[in-house]
Amino acid sequence: MRANWKHRAMCLWVVAFGMVSAAHAADGVVMPPVKLTLDASAFAPEQIKVTVYLPPGYADSQARYPVLYANDGQDMDAVGLQDTLAALYAQHAIRPVIVVAVDMLKDRASGYGLFDRARRRSVVGGSRIGPIGARAYDYAAWVAGELVPYVDAHYRTQASAQGRTMLGWSLGALNAFCIGWEYPEVFGQVGAFSPSFWLAADRSDANAVESTRLAQAMVDRAGQRKPVRFWFAVGGREETNDRNHNGTIDAVEDLEDLINGYTAPDGMHRRGLRDLGYPVDMDYAAHPSPSDTAAYDLFPDGEHNQATWKRMLPVFLGWAYGVEPAAPVSPPSP
């Protein structure tokens, strides 16, 4: 449960100071976001819009910065990215970071999905709106093989996996997880808000969905733990679907199964991150730590929307870029 005072204070503090001018976020001048339109041959003639948010003082220093790559870049205003960063910088709660926000493709459902890097193909699942992830391999190859080198060449980045993080929500979180999983030499951290781990190969009935969830199968097939850290969050009110009638909504159960593993009624076990040797923190709210390797944060009243992801964002940023040692985040004075 989210009873930890320090944890709640971070969210409340950011909300209270959400309108703080970015110019006062921290020492140094804040540059306006850089708008880019980049070619991606696999999607031609469509180009991909990217926005780069540089940290305060970037223009006045020679330092190199970690980079956060975010899917659904068009949502950054809705999730309060700039205000959240400004508030956290002002409190010196996080290290400076470059944010590279990538707008979704025109066909969002085709780009945000799963893929098999070794086989150079997308792993497509079905849904009520049609196929999911038909171009996921192409999109991920562009992110890892073209966008990352471009950013490293044009900005002062920490050009290593440890210096790069991938972030997304909903289908964008499903895709962010897969990019981190399949490109561990490129990305060392992943943030996944409300990930669509429900995506399955067989949707014929509830048992078929649970036994053929594609992200779960990807983890189950892994021979060993990968050198990637994960921060997961989900809302307790994201939906009402409960396919196995056990009192836990599917969005929560799908995520918990991917972390802890899943055992079907017939005894079949699909491994989760815990089975692969990841140290797992299933109650990040109670004892948040930037050192957590696989952290799970349940927002009991969270819904599947941008308002909830806005609340998740400062907590995630504290995990990914928190100043060590982690300092208490104090609420504002009355």
C-alpha positions as CSV (number, residue, x, y, z in Angstrom):
1,M,0.0,0.0,0.0
2,R,1.1,3.6,-0.6
3,A,1.4,4.6,3.0
4,N,5.0,5.7,3.0
5,W,5.1,9.4,3.9
6,K,8.2,10.3,2.0
7,H,6.8,8.6,-1.1
8,R,3.5,10.5,-0.9
9,A,5.3,13.7,-0.2
10,M,7.2,13.6,-3.5
11,C,3.9,13.3,-5.4
12,L,2.2,16.0,-3.4
13,W,5.2,18.4,-3.6
14,V,5.3,18.1,-7.4
15,V,1.6,18.7,-7.6
16,A,1.7,21.7,-5.3
17,F,4.6,23.3,-7.3
18,G,3.5,22.0,-10.7
19,M,3.4,25.6,-12.0
20,V,6.9,26.5,-10.9
21,S,8.7,28.1,-13.8
22,A,11.3,25.9,-15.4
23,A,13.6,28.8,-15.3
24,H,13.8,28.5,-11.5
25,A,14.1,24.7,-11.5
26,A,17.8,24.6,-10.6
27,D,20.9,26.6,-11.1
28,G,21.6,27.5,-14.7
29,V,19.6,28.5,-17.7
30,V,16.9,26.3,-19.0
31,M,16.8,26.0,-22.8
32,P,13.5,25.6,-24.7
33,P,12.7,22.1,-25.9
34,V,14.3,21.2,-29.3
35,K,11.8,20.0,-31.9
36,L,13.1,17.5,-34.4
37,T,11.6,15.7,-37.4
38,L,13.7,12.6,-38.2
39,D,13.6,10.2,-41.1
40,A,13.0,6.5,-40.5
41,S,13.4,4.6,-43.7
42,A,11.2,1.7,-42.5
43,F,8.2,4.1,-42.2
44,A,8.9,6.4,-45.1
45,P,7.4,8.7,-46.2
46,E,6.3,9.1,-42.6
47,Q,8.8,11.0,-40.4
48,I,9.0,10.7,-36.6
49,K,8.7,13.8,-34.4
50,V,11.0,14.0,-31.5
51,T,11.4,16.6,-28.7
52,V,14.6,17.0,-26.7
53,Y,14.4,18.5,-23.2
54,L,17.8,19.6,-22.0
55,P,18.5,20.0,-18.2
56,P,19.1,23.3,-16.5
57,G,22.7,24.5,-17.0
58,Y,23.3,22.3,-20.1
59,A,24.5,25.2,-22.2
60,D,26.9,26.4,-19.5
61,S,28.6,23.1,-18.7
62,Q,30.7,20.5,-20.3
63,A,29.1,17.7,-18.3
64,R,27.7,14.5,-19.9
65,Y,24.1,13.6,-19.0
66,P,22.0,10.4,-18.7
67,V,19.3,10.2,-21.3
68,L,15.6,9.2,-20.8
69,Y,13.9,8.0,-24.0
70,A,10.1,8.2,-23.7
71,N,7.4,6.8,-26.0
72,D,4.2,8.8,-26.6
73,G,6.2,12.0,-26.7
74,Q,3.0,13.8,-27.7
75,D,1.7,13.2,-24.1
76,M,4.5,15.1,-22.3
77,D,2.4,18.2,-21.6
78,A,-0.5,16.0,-20.3
79,V,1.7,14.0,-17.9
80,G,3.4,17.2,-16.7
81,L,7.0,16.4,-17.7
82,Q,8.5,19.9,-17.6
83,D,6.7,21.0,-14.4
84,T,7.7,17.7,-12.7
85,L,11.3,18.0,-13.7
86,A,11.3,21.7,-12.6
87,A,10.0,20.8,-9.2
88,L,12.4,17.9,-8.7
89,Y,15.4,19.9,-9.9
90,A,14.4,22.8,-7.6
91,Q,14.5,20.4,-4.6
92,H,17.7,18.8,-5.9
93,A,15.9,15.4,-5.7
94,I,17.2,14.0,-9.0
95,R,20.3,14.3,-11.1
96,P,20.0,16.3,-14.3
97,V,18.8,14.3,-17.3
98,I,18.2,14.8,-21.0
99,V,14.7,13.6,-22.0
100,V,14.1,12.5,-25.6
101,A,10.4,12.2,-26.2
102,V,9.3,10.3,-29.3
103,D,5.9,11.0,-30.7
104,M,3.8,7.9,-31.6
105,L,3.5,6.7,-35.2
106,K,0.3,7.5,-37.0
107,D,-0.6,3.9,-36.5
108,R,0.3,3.7,-32.8
109,A,-0.9,0.1,-32.4
110,S,1.5,-1.1,-35.1
111,G,4.7,0.4,-33.6
112,Y,4.1,-0.2,-29.9
113,G,4.3,-3.9,-29.3
114,L,6.7,-6.8,-28.9
115,F,9.4,-8.2,-31.1
116,D,12.0,-10.9,-31.4
117,R,15.4,-9.2,-32.1
118,A,17.2,-12.5,-32.8
119,R,14.7,-13.4,-35.4
120,R,14.3,-9.9,-36.7
121,R,10.5,-9.9,-36.6
122,S,7.6,-8.4,-34.7
123,V,5.6,-10.6,-32.3
124,V,2.0,-9.7,-33.0
125,G,-0.9,-10.2,-30.7
126,G,-4.6,-9.7,-31.2
127,S,-7.0,-7.2,-29.5
128,R,-10.4,-5.7,-29.9
129,I,-8.9,-3.0,-32.1
130,G,-7.0,-5.4,-34.3
131,P,-3.4,-6.6,-34.5
132,I,-0.9,-5.0,-32.0
133,G,2.8,-4.6,-32.8
134,A,3.0,-5.4,-36.5
135,R,5.8,-2.8,-36.9
136,A,7.3,-3.1,-33.4
137,Y,10.6,-4.6,-34.7
138,D,11.1,-1.8,-37.2
139,Y,10.3,0.8,-34.6
140,A,12.7,-0.7,-32.0
141,A,15.5,-1.1,-34.5
142,W,15.1,2.6,-35.4
143,V,15.1,3.7,-31.8
144,A,18.2,1.6,-30.8
145,G,20.0,1.8,-34.1
146,E,19.3,5.3,-35.4
147,L,17.8,7.5,-32.8
148,V,20.2,6.7,-30.0
149,P,23.3,7.2,-32.2
150,Y,21.8,10.5,-33.4
151,V,21.3,11.8,-29.9
152,D,24.8,10.6,-28.8
153,A,26.3,12.5,-31.7
154,H,24.4,15.7,-31.2
155,Y,24.3,16.0,-27.4
156,R,26.6,15.5,-24.5
157,T,25.3,12.2,-23.3
158,Q,26.5,9.3,-21.1
159,A,26.8,7.0,-24.1
160,S,26.4,3.7,-22.4
161,A,23.6,1.4,-21.3
162,Q,23.9,2.6,-17.8
163,G,23.3,6.1,-19.0
164,R,20.1,5.3,-20.9
165,T,16.6,4.6,-19.8
166,M,13.4,3.7,-21.8
167,L,10.0,4.8,-20.6
168,G,6.4,4.3,-21.7
169,W,2.8,3.8,-20.6
170,S,0.1,1.5,-21.7
171,L,1.1,0.0,-25.1
172,G,4.1,2.3,-25.0
173,A,5.1,0.6,-21.8
174,L,4.8,-2.8,-23.3
175,N,7.1,-1.6,-26.1
176,A,9.5,0.1,-23.7
177,F,9.8,-3.1,-21.7
178,C,10.6,-5.1,-24.8
179,I,13.1,-2.6,-26.1
180,G,15.0,-2.8,-22.8
181,W,14.7,-6.6,-22.7
182,E,16.0,-7.1,-26.2
183,Y,18.6,-4.3,-26.3
184,P,20.3,-4.6,-22.8
185,E,23.5,-3.3,-24.3
186,V,21.7,-0.1,-25.3
187,F,19.3,0.5,-22.3
188,G,20.1,-0.2,-18.7
189,Q,16.8,0.9,-17.2
190,V,13.1,0.7,-18.1
191,G,10.1,2.5,-16.7
192,A,6.7,0.9,-17.5
193,F,3.5,2.6,-16.4
194,S,0.3,0.5,-16.8
195,P,2.0,-1.9,-19.2
196,S,-0.2,-3.8,-21.6
197,F,1.0,-7.2,-20.6
198,W,-2.4,-8.6,-21.4
199,L,-1.3,-9.0,-25.0
200,A,-1.7,-12.7,-25.9
201,A,-1.3,-15.1,-28.8
202,D,-4.7,-16.7,-28.2
203,R,-7.7,-14.7,-27.1
204,S,-10.3,-17.5,-27.5
205,D,-11.1,-17.7,-23.7
206,A,-9.7,-16.6,-20.4
207,N,-7.5,-19.6,-19.9
208,A,-6.1,-19.2,-23.3
209,V,-5.2,-15.6,-22.7
210,E,-3.5,-16.3,-19.4
211,S,-1.4,-19.2,-20.9
212,T,-0.4,-17.3,-24.0
213,R,0.5,-13.8,-22.8
214,L,3.3,-12.8,-25.0
215,A,5.5,-10.7,-22.6
216,Q,5.2,-13.5,-20.0
217,A,6.4,-16.0,-22.6
218,M,9.3,-13.7,-23.5
219,V,10.5,-13.7,-19.9
220,D,9.9,-17.4,-19.5
221,R,12.1,-18.2,-22.5
222,A,15.0,-16.1,-21.2
223,G,17.9,-18.3,-20.1
224,Q,19.2,-15.8,-17.5
225,R,18.7,-12.5,-15.9
226,K,19.5,-9.5,-18.1
227,P,21.6,-6.5,-17.0
228,V,18.5,-4.2,-17.0
229,R,16.7,-2.6,-14.1
230,F,12.9,-2.2,-14.1
231,W,10.4,0.1,-12.4
232,F,6.8,-0.9,-12.9
233,A,3.6,0.9,-11.8
234,V,-0.1,0.1,-12.2
235,G,-3.4,1.5,-11.0
236,G,-5.9,-0.5,-8.9
237,R,-8.8,1.0,-10.8
238,E,-7.5,0.7,-14.4
239,E,-10.3,-1.6,-15.4
240,T,-13.0,-3.9,-14.1
241,N,-12.0,-7.0,-16.1
242,D,-11.1,-10.0,-13.9
243,R,-11.0,-13.0,-16.3
244,N,-10.3,-15.6,-13.7
245,H,-12.7,-14.2,-11.1
246,N,-10.1,-14.1,-8.3
247,G,-10.8,-10.5,-7.2
248,T,-7.7,-9.0,-8.9
249,I,-8.2,-7.0,-12.0
250,D,-6.3,-8.2,-15.1
251,A,-4.0,-5.1,-15.4
252,V,-2.6,-5.8,-11.9
253,E,-2.5,-9.6,-12.2
254,D,-0.7,-9.5,-15.6
255,L,2.0,-7.3,-14.2
256,E,2.4,-9.2,-11.0
257,D,2.6,-12.5,-13.0
258,L,5.3,-11.1,-15.2
259,I,7.3,-10.2,-12.1
260,N,6.6,-13.2,-9.9
261,G,5.8,-15.9,-12.4
262,Y,2.5,-17.6,-13.2
263,T,1.3,-21.1,-12.5
264,A,-1.7,-22.3,-14.4
265,P,-4.5,-24.5,-12.9
266,D,-2.9,-27.5,-14.7
267,G,0.4,-26.9,-13.0
268,M,2.2,-25.3,-15.9
269,H,4.6,-22.6,-14.7
270,R,5.7,-19.6,-16.7
271,R,8.8,-18.0,-15.2
272,G,8.8,-14.3,-14.1
273,L,11.6,-11.9,-13.3
274,R,11.9,-13.3,-9.8
275,D,12.5,-16.8,-11.2
276,L,15.4,-15.4,-13.3
277,G,17.1,-14.1,-10.2
278,Y,16.0,-10.5,-10.1
279,P,15.8,-9.0,-6.6
280,V,12.2,-7.9,-6.5
281,D,10.6,-5.1,-4.4
282,M,6.8,-5.7,-4.5
283,D,6.0,-2.7,-2.2
284,Y,8.1,0.2,-3.6
285,A,5.7,2.7,-1.9
286,A,6.6,1.4,1.5
287,H,10.3,1.5,1.1
288,P,11.4,3.3,-2.0
289,S,15.0,2.9,-3.0
290,P,16.9,4.0,-6.1
291,S,18.9,0.7,-5.9
292,D,15.9,-1.5,-6.5
293,T,16.5,-3.8,-9.5
294,A,12.9,-4.7,-10.2
295,A,10.4,-2.4,-8.4
296,Y,6.6,-2.7,-8.3
297,D,4.4,0.3,-7.3
298,L,0.7,-0.1,-7.0
299,F,-1.4,3.1,-7.0
300,P,-4.7,1.7,-5.5
301,D,-6.9,4.5,-6.9
302,G,-4.9,4.9,-10.2
303,E,-6.8,4.6,-13.5
304,H,-5.6,4.0,-17.0
305,N,-5.1,7.6,-18.0
306,Q,-2.6,10.4,-18.2
307,A,-3.7,11.9,-14.9
308,T,-2.4,8.7,-13.1
309,W,0.7,8.5,-15.2
310,K,1.4,12.1,-14.2
311,R,1.4,10.9,-10.6
312,M,3.6,8.0,-11.4
313,L,6.2,10.1,-13.2
314,P,7.9,11.9,-10.2
315,V,8.2,8.6,-8.3
316,F,9.7,6.9,-11.3
317,L,12.2,9.8,-11.8
318,G,13.2,9.5,-8.2
319,W,14.0,5.8,-8.7
320,A,15.8,6.3,-12.0
321,Y,17.8,9.5,-11.2
322,G,17.4,10.0,-7.4
323,V,20.4,11.6,-5.7
324,E,22.4,9.2,-3.6
325,P,22.0,8.7,-0.8
326,A,18.2,9.0,-1.2
327,A,17.1,12.1,0.8
328,P,13.7,12.6,2.3
329,V,11.5,14.7,0.1
330,S,9.9,17.4,2.2
331,P,6.5,18.9,1.5
332,P,6.2,22.6,1.0
333,S,5.7,24.9,4.0
334,P,2.1,26.1,4.4
